[in-house]
Amino acid sequence: MALALADPRALYARVRQRAFRSAPADRDPVVLRHSRIYILPSRRGLMLIATLTLMLLTSLNYALSLGLTITFLLAGLISAALLHTFRNLAGIEVKPLAAGDTFVGGELSFSVALIGGSAARASVTVAASGAAITADVPAGAAQTVSLSRRAEKRGRVPLGRITLSSDYPLGLWRGWAYVHFPLAGIAYPGPEPSAPPLPRGGHGTDIHAPGRSEDNEFAGLREYQRGDPLQRVAWKAVARGAGWYTKAFDGVGAGGPVHLAWSALPAHLDVEARLARLTAWVLAAERTARPFSLSLPGASLPVGQGREQRRAALTMLALYPERA
């Protein structure tokens, strides 16, 4: 009676969620049980079942006892393969580990752990968002699996539904299970390719202005990063074939903290152009070890410097609403 009175759309949503895990409702580690595992014959298995059906009909029609014996032996083999395929997935514990960050257009990395328990698991395929990897899970140990997804737009990028599947041992059956964690990475806005110099700091100096670079002491070379100014590239190292490096300076003479303000940007820039310029400035300030603060409509970041300040600023820019 309760089911009859229930909203059909709500009932359909519950059934769909239970069957396909379309929403990220798995908050805790998941242990695969029989209620989550689905098994169907593979193409190879269907062909073998069809062949056995023909063998059975032929043996019955012509009273071939040897044909019946072979048919039932192969049917028992198929049934045993079904059981082993199920056991290869049953009992696996899936834990979400971490989600990475990148700039728009880059690859986001997601990590999950598979724990097989007391039994080793063979050829378990983990797939999500078009990426797939096959791994063996040793007994009594955890196997870390990394999946990547391309960041098409800035903001939070969810990994999506994870599908664990296996056709072990004979490829006659395919078993699979769905797990959906609320695991999401951050895609930062792409930096403006030719951004203007950093705004003047509290002491009225600008390390990116012409003639200011000699005020900083050369601190060495570091690996080239997207958005580095071309005048800082170590071209001699590039010419020698040693790779791409950028000249790093210790920031002496930077003139104090710089304030990166949304309101100070030109009025003709749209939202994405403003975010791209602020991103380029955040990267420039971090590369030169210059303290900075950031203010956006409805949010602000106090003065700081270092990797954590950079991450906090880029995250704030990434999560800024598309239409403010």
C-alpha positions in Angstrom: 0.0 0.0 0.0 2.8 2.3 0.9 4.6 1.6 -2.5 1.3 2.3 -4.3 0.9 5.7 -2.6 4.6 6.6 -3.1 5.6 9.2 -5.7 6.5 7.2 -8.8 9.4 9.6 -9.6 10.8 9.2 -6.1 10.5 5.5 -6.3 12.2 5.4 -9.7 15.0 7.6 -8.4 15.5 5.2 -5.4 15.6 2.1 -7.7 17.9 3.8 -10.1 20.3 4.9 -7.3 20.3 1.4 -5.8 21.0 -0.3 -9.2 23.3 2.2 -10.9 24.8 4.4 -8.1 24.1 7.5 -10.2 24.6 9.9 -7.3 27.7 10.2 -5.0 26.1 8.7 -2.0 28.9 6.4 -0.8 30.5 8.5 2.0 32.4 5.7 3.7 34.6 2.9 2.4 32.5 0.3 0.6 32.8 -3.5 0.8 31.5 -5.3 -2.3 28.7 -7.7 -1.3 26.3 -9.8 -3.4 23.8 -6.9 -3.5 26.3 -4.7 -5.4 27.7 -7.3 -7.8 26.2 -8.0 -11.2 27.3 -10.9 -13.5 26.4 -11.6 -17.1 28.0 -13.8 -19.7 30.7 -12.2 -21.8 30.6 -12.5 -25.6 32.9 -15.6 -25.3 30.6 -17.0 -22.7 27.5 -16.5 -24.8 29.1 -18.3 -27.7 30.1 -21.2 -25.5 26.6 -21.4 -24.0 25.0 -21.4 -27.4 27.4 -24.1 -28.5 26.5 -26.3 -25.5 22.8 -25.8 -26.2 23.3 -27.1 -29.7 25.4 -30.0 -28.4 22.7 -30.8 -25.8 19.9 -30.8 -28.4 22.0 -32.9 -30.8 23.0 -35.4 -28.2 19.4 -35.8 -27.0 18.1 -36.2 -30.6 20.6 -38.9 -31.5 21.0 -40.4 -28.0 24.7 -39.7 -27.8 25.8 -40.5 -24.3 29.3 -39.3 -24.8 28.0 -36.0 -26.2 25.8 -35.6 -23.1 28.7 -36.3 -20.8 30.9 -33.7 -22.5 28.1 -31.2 -22.6 27.4 -31.5 -18.8 31.1 -31.4 -18.0 31.5 -28.2 -19.9 28.3 -26.8 -18.3 29.9 -27.6 -14.9 33.0 -25.7 -16.0 31.0 -22.7 -16.9 29.2 -22.8 -13.6 32.5 -23.0 -11.7 33.8 -20.0 -13.7 30.7 -18.1 -12.6 31.4 -18.8 -9.0 35.1 -17.8 -9.3 34.2 -14.5 -11.1 31.9 -13.6 -8.3 34.4 -14.5 -5.6 37.1 -12.4 -7.3 35.0 -9.3 -6.6 33.1 -10.2 -3.5 34.7 -8.8 -0.3 36.9 -6.2 -1.9 36.9 -3.0 0.1 37.1 0.3 -1.8 38.4 3.4 -0.1 38.7 6.9 -1.6 42.1 8.4 -1.0 42.8 11.8 -2.6 41.9 14.1 -5.5 44.5 16.3 -7.2 44.5 19.8 -8.7 45.5 21.2 -12.0 44.9 24.1 -14.4 42.1 24.0 -17.0 43.1 21.7 -19.8 45.4 19.5 -17.6 44.9 16.1 -16.1 43.4 15.6 -12.7 44.6 12.6 -10.7 42.3 10.6 -8.4 43.5 7.8 -6.0 41.5 5.0 -4.6 42.6 2.0 -2.6 41.5 -1.6 -3.1 41.8 -4.0 -0.2 41.3 -7.7 -1.0 41.3 -9.1 2.5 42.6 -12.6 3.0 42.3 -13.6 -0.7 44.3 -12.3 -3.6 42.3 -10.8 -6.4 43.3 -11.0 -10.1 42.7 -8.7 -13.0 40.3 -6.2 -11.4 39.6 -3.3 -13.7 38.8 0.1 -12.2 37.1 2.5 -14.5 35.7 6.0 -14.1 35.1 9.0 -16.5 36.6 7.2 -19.4 39.8 6.2 -17.7 40.5 2.5 -16.8 43.3 0.6 -15.2 43.6 -3.2 -14.4 45.5 -4.3 -11.3 46.0 -7.4 -9.2 45.1 -7.0 -5.5 47.5 -9.0 -3.2 46.2 -10.8 -0.2 46.4 -8.9 3.1 47.5 -5.7 1.4 46.1 -2.6 -0.2 46.5 -1.7 -3.9 46.4 2.0 -4.7 44.9 2.8 -8.1 45.2 6.2 -9.8 42.8 7.4 -12.3 43.0 10.6 -14.3 40.4 12.9 -15.8 40.8 15.9 -18.1 39.7 19.2 -16.6 37.5 20.8 -19.2 36.4 23.8 -17.1 37.5 25.4 -13.8 35.9 24.5 -10.5 35.3 21.2 -8.8 35.8 18.2 -11.1 34.2 15.1 -9.7 35.7 11.7 -10.5 32.2 10.3 -11.1 30.9 6.7 -10.7 33.6 4.1 -10.3 33.0 0.7 -12.0 35.0 -2.3 -10.7 34.8 -5.3 -13.1 36.5 -8.6 -13.7 36.2 -11.5 -16.1 38.6 -13.7 -14.2 39.4 -16.7 -14.6 38.3 -17.8 -18.1 36.7 -14.7 -19.5 33.3 -16.4 -19.7 31.5 -14.1 -17.3 31.9 -10.4 -16.6 31.2 -9.3 -13.0 30.9 -5.7 -12.1 30.0 -3.3 -9.3 29.3 0.4 -9.0 30.8 2.7 -6.3 30.2 6.4 -6.2 32.2 8.6 -3.8 31.9 12.4 -3.5 35.6 12.6 -4.6 36.3 15.8 -6.5 39.5 17.7 -7.6 40.0 21.4 -8.3 40.7 22.8 -11.7 42.3 26.2 -11.5 41.7 28.9 -14.1 44.3 29.1 -16.9 46.7 31.9 -16.4 46.7 34.8 -18.8 49.5 34.1 -21.3 50.9 37.7 -21.4 49.7 39.1 -18.2 50.8 42.7 -17.2 53.3 43.1 -14.5 52.3 42.7 -10.9 50.7 45.7 -9.3 52.9 47.9 -7.1 53.4 46.7 -3.6 53.1 48.5 -0.4 56.6 50.0 -0.8 55.9 51.3 -4.3 58.1 48.9 -6.2 57.5 46.3 -8.9 59.9 43.5 -9.5 58.4 42.8 -12.9 58.8 46.4 -14.1 61.6 47.0 -16.6 64.9 47.5 -14.8 63.8 45.9 -11.5 65.1 42.3 -12.0 68.6 43.3 -11.1 67.5 44.2 -7.6 66.8 40.5 -6.9 69.6 38.1 -6.2 69.8 35.1 -8.5 68.8 31.9 -6.5 69.3 29.2 -9.1 67.2 27.3 -11.6 63.9 25.5 -11.2 61.8 23.5 -13.6 59.7 25.6 -16.1 56.1 26.0 -15.1 53.2 27.1 -17.3 52.8 30.9 -17.1 56.5 31.7 -16.4 57.6 34.9 -18.2 59.8 34.2 -21.2 62.5 36.6 -20.0 63.1 34.4 -17.0 63.6 31.2 -19.1 67.2 29.8 -18.9 67.6 29.8 -22.7 71.2 28.6 -22.5 70.1 25.4 -20.7 67.4 24.9 -23.4 70.0 25.3 -26.2 72.2 22.7 -24.6 69.3 20.3 -24.5 69.3 20.1 -20.7 65.5 20.9 -20.5 63.3 23.8 -19.8 64.2 25.8 -16.6 63.3 29.2 -15.2 65.6 31.5 -13.4 64.6 31.9 -9.7 65.3 35.0 -7.6 65.2 35.3 -3.8 62.7 38.2 -3.9 65.1 40.7 -2.3 63.9 44.2 -3.2 60.3 43.1 -3.9 59.1 46.0 -1.9 56.6 44.3 0.5 53.2 42.6 -0.1 51.1 43.2 -3.1 47.3 43.4 -3.1 45.5 41.6 -5.9 42.1 43.1 -6.2 39.2 42.2 -8.5 37.9 45.8 -8.3 41.3 47.2 -9.6 41.1 45.3 -12.9 40.0 47.1 -16.1 36.2 47.2 -16.4 36.2 45.8 -20.0 37.5 42.4 -18.8 34.8 39.7 -18.4 34.8 37.2 -15.5 37.0 34.6 -17.0 39.5 37.2 -18.3 39.7 38.7 -14.8 40.3 35.2 -13.2 43.0 34.4 -15.8 44.9 37.6 -15.0 44.6 37.2 -11.2 45.8 33.6 -11.7 48.8 34.8 -13.6 49.6 37.3 -10.8 49.2 34.7 -8.1 51.7 32.5 -9.9 54.1 35.4 -10.4 53.9 36.4 -6.8 54.6 32.8 -5.6 57.5 32.3 -8.0 59.2 35.5 -6.6 58.5 34.7 -3.0 56.4 37.9 -2.7 53.6 38.1 -0.1 50.2 38.9 -1.5 46.6 39.2 -0.6 43.6 38.6 -2.8 40.1 40.1 -2.8 37.1 39.0 -4.8 33.5 40.1 -4.6 32.2 38.4 -1.5 35.6 36.7 -0.5 39.0 37.8 0.5 42.4 36.2 1.4 44.7 37.9 3.9 48.4 38.6 3.2 50.6 35.5 3.1 53.1 33.7 0.9 54.2 30.2 0.1 52.7 27.1 -1.3 49.6 27.1 0.9 48.9 30.7 0.2 49.1 29.9 -3.5 46.8 26.9 -3.2 44.2 28.9 -1.2 44.3 31.8 -3.7 43.9 29.5 -6.8 41.1 27.6 -5.1 39.3 30.8 -4.4 39.6 31.8 -8.1 38.6 28.3 -9.3 35.4 28.3 -7.2 34.3 31.8 -8.1 30.8 31.7 -9.6 30.6 31.9 -13.3 28.1 34.7 -13.1 28.7 37.0 -10.2 
